[in-house]
Amino acid sequence: MLSHAGRLVLINSVLVTLPVYFMSFEVIPKGILKKLNSLLAKFFWGKIGQERYMALISWKKVCVPIEKGGLGVKDIQCFGEALFQKVVWTLMSNDRTMWAQVVKAKYYPRIGFWNAKSNSSASPMWKQVNKLKQRFKEDVGWCIGDGQGVSAIAQPWFRGWEAMRQYTHLDAQKKVANLFDFANNHWKIEELQELFNQEQVKAIMEDASKPSVEMAVSDKLVWKHTNSGAYTVKEGYKQLVRNNPISGKIDGALWARIWGWKNVAPKVRVFMWRLLSKALPISQNMHTRINSFSPTCQRCLEENEYEVHCFFFCQGSRAVWFGSQLGVQTQYLPLDIQEAVMQICTRLDDEQVKFFCYTMWELWKERNETVLNKKSFQPKAVLQRVKGWLEPIDNTPHVAIQRRQMRREERFIVSREGWQIIMDGSWDGTQAAGTAHLIYKGGKLMAMGMQSHKLQDPFLTETVALKLAIKHTKELVDTDEAQSFHFFTDCANLVCAIEENEVQNLPSWRASGELLQIAADMSYWGSAAKVIHIQREGVQAAHSLANHARTGSTNYQGVPHNTIWPMLHHSMFLDDQFFQQVQEAPP
């Protein structure tokens, strides 16, 4: 008979994928999707034929992503919706296809897609498109290029646009470009106030991307949850299930630790998940579902058998922990199993946590032998079996290979001619970011800046670092000063995007507006300004400052003072040779 881990593999690899083809282009009724989920749940919990089965935790929680406390099984209903959202995305992002033109001619010939509605005679597919379109309003937006392709009234291009849908009498042909003064690089306030209320005007001024004619860039519809701006089924599914985490005290780091053990049997990992999710058929759990089931522990016959009692407080379990090498003092553990496991595992290394999990697994097996087969509980046998699990690992020779790593320190002293600016960004994977730059002129450090941000990805962070460095440099330069300006960054993609005037196929669509601003700012100096790629060692000083800004709330711009130098310490190596190599390199 398959273990829960074996059933999990079969569900993920075969059963969930069977209906994918049909769900990608057909509207599957909710009743059928619900039935499919029910069949998967019955298989996972071990239903055989007409036998009754008991699901000790809801299927919704089983389908929660692993890092949030579930098993990562795809919810058929959510997955079907994510697949069909691809159809909606194709319709709204590419209206030149024959299929999109047929749909427009039939359902919304005189209005825009976002204002279209369905009626009772509409096809099931169009009704589903309209339903999902409402959710998409929160997730899509327009990345403004030249502003010629986006209707100021009929398309979602700024925060608060939804309120415009009621004003159908307004001119839907008016484009975003008509609301912008390209000569002076600012919005036409009077025209904005004619169309929008005060709150909407404020949202446009603060959040909306400014159109630009510096680069021949068309407007682009983007999905906000991917760096590319294109909708993917994978990310769409994540958004649909993101609001279903399992409530509890186990943090994501411990879940990641449990699922990351390569030397732990999958069935033991799934067992630990069932334990921490309170999905084991111990007496107390069974009593809450079947009132006639006795909650009393069948080993000691003294207390109710809840999780912590079963694994730590019962006399046989205490004997096992007393004889183990972990030294768990069960009398000090909390009554909640999640709190108890957290308290134990936070002080253990990975090898000790593995030992702990195998001990819990063997305790459960021994408990079942005692309760179901009426055998006596044998603590010594439990410890012997745990040792048997770990012996192949312990006997593997552990070879410590020490490699002497020669760190290449690129030292550079700023050239005595022109301006040199080094910059860097730091991003931690959540949205916390920091940027920093150091500005040199004629061999002297003139100024520096560092700032904390909330940014969505690393490429956007590097782009913002360059934008702020250019802005700060412009503030320091005399208007009639004719010198060279070299901006050094370790982001090769950023340099390529600037050299090729490319803002369409970026690592992050969010950076397109920043790049348009950079292009406009650098045109101030013409060919005298260059953005140059160097290795990380070359921007180490800026990197140290960016890390400092990311980890704290920092906003500093000016001449470095005594409190700044300790952060630079040994990381600031200046050497003439490095800049000479850059300047002498062939174009």
Summary of the structure (lengths in Angstrom):
residues: 587
radius of gyration: 31.1
end to end distance: 68.8
largest distance: 94.8
contacts: 1690
relative contact order: 0.08
helix: 50%
strand: 10%
